[in-house]
């Protein structure tokens, strides 16, 4: 509630990254590792759905990387931690046997291309500027200082 532009920017970025992987998923229809290896995932309750959704490229890796890129723009002082977390999010998909490493790498590539395209979108740029202001204010409040505008 205290950062509506930040929330909207992150939701929009997640949606853009996820949607950007859908055509390739349908075109490739790649079987997931747990299906090929006859193993189980970290989330067995999702396996029925995962069997019907292509593995390549990873939508989750795209979303995780996209969020990392957006947050680095807003909080460059946290770049290393944010990029590491975005990277690890994708790697968790490999560990859990729902994606191949190449799926995750392709997801990151899709996210990077989508993020680059969003840089030319005036609505995205405007919302990113508003979100940056909200984040600065939230971080200043957490430190107990005035954000100074």
Helices and strands as residue ranges (DSSP letters): H 4-28, H 33-37, G 44-46, H 47-50, H 59-74, G 76-78, H 79-95, H 101-118, H 122-143
